[in-house]
Amino acid sequence: MDYSLQNHASYIGRPISELPTPALILSKPILEQNIQTLLEDVKQLGIEFRPHVKTLKCIEVTRMMLGNGTHRRIVASTLAEIRGCLDLVKEGKLDECLYGLPVSSTALPQLQALTNTLKIILMIDSEQQIDLLESYASKSPSPVAPWPVFIKIDIGSQRAGIVTDSPSLPSLIQRIESSSAATVYGFYCHGGHSYACRTADSAAAVLHAEVEGVVDAAKVLLNGRSGRRVVVSVGSTPTAHVVRRLRGLPEGMELELHAGNYPTNDLQQVSTSLVEPSQQAMRVLADVCSVYPTRNEALVNAGTIALSKETGEFPGYAVVADRPQWSVVRMSQEHGILGWTESEQTRGLVGKIGSRACEGEMVRDAFRVGDKVLLYIQHACITAAMHYAYYVVDEGDIVRETWVPWKGW
């Protein structure tokens, strides 16, 4: 069993310098501020909000994202995430969940069982998935109610979905409308390519493209039909940061926003220029295990399975929080190598958060065996998935809580 699962609670009340490493650290004040900012934005706009639970995968932050029941719908990527949220149903704070992958034959029986507790919405982007639903219903020993489905629209990320000008879209809508196994709940898109945005204006352009895409798709369904109402769902963390720029929608459509990474943020989000370095709630604590003056590098005990191999605009796989010119430049499974990587991006971090390093610093002056370093990471979602317990700290980096995420698929 992972050591953190056996012992994490014993570190409550202790400084992070006493934690076993590598350890995932969450700043609760930053989490709360990031979450509250977006809750206020959607409140002012008067739109619905569907947080994605995939980043931290734990009930404590999901409850916060829902505004303690102000919003009552989520999107999840795994069955484990849905099961983990069932206590929120018992608390009266959650009503429905979108299973965020196009439905598969493996997941369908388990999703059907979950409908006894929670409204489940499916994601559809192919007529073959309707064949699957109809086949499942025909073989079921008891009646299966029609599944509410989101039709996934591709607005440029090319990961899943149908483009709005495809002849497959009206055909799929007609197929669903004529089926006894499904009914159209709404249209959903994810502007994943917004991670490449570097200004608020460019993120807003993606947001408007998202809205245009789902609205155009919804018009195919609503054309000539009065009294029909559908949900159009848009969002990603970068476009959520500029959601205040949204304007009205045509009649008959309910707009909701979805986002997942925004409570933690990470270096990829900082590189969009839409968040400040100080809005990063996640860090990884590691030990300096060796130093190599001849090559000006140091070894830490955080490698691929503590950090992931995600990259971004910032150099390397992670950046030392108080010495951002030092990055994890190479990794193996358990080891990371710190090297000097001054760049335009790290100079920007130095200007915003300061640095203990001086120009061209040598490793013998920066690190000693036995030191602990805090690392900002590239992509919070994947890094969090590597850890079995989170150490939740206050402003003084004292552990106040420990959270255990849901694992598995």
Buried (B, 14 or more C-beta within 10 A) or exposed (E): EEEBEEEBEEBEEEEBEEBEBBBBBBBBEBBBBBBEBBBEBBEEBEBBBBBBBBBBBBBBBBBBBBBEEEBBBBBBBBBBBBBBBBEBBEEEBBBBBBBBBBBEEEBBEEBBEBEEBBBBBBBBBBBEBBEBBBEBBEEEEEEBEEBBBBBBBBBBBEEBBBBBEBEEBEEBBEBBEEBEBBEBBBBBBBBBBBBBBEEBEBBBBBBBBBBBBBBBBBBBBBEEEEEEEBBBBBBBBBBBBBBBBBEEBEEBBEBBBBBBBBBBBBBBBBBBBBBEBEBBBBBBBBBBBEBBEEEBBBBBBBBBBBBBEBEBBBBBBBBBBEBBBBBBBBBEEBBBBBBBBBBEBBEBBBEEBEBEBEEEBEBEEBBEEEBBBBBBBBBBBBBBBBBBBBBBBEEEBBBEBBBBBBEEE
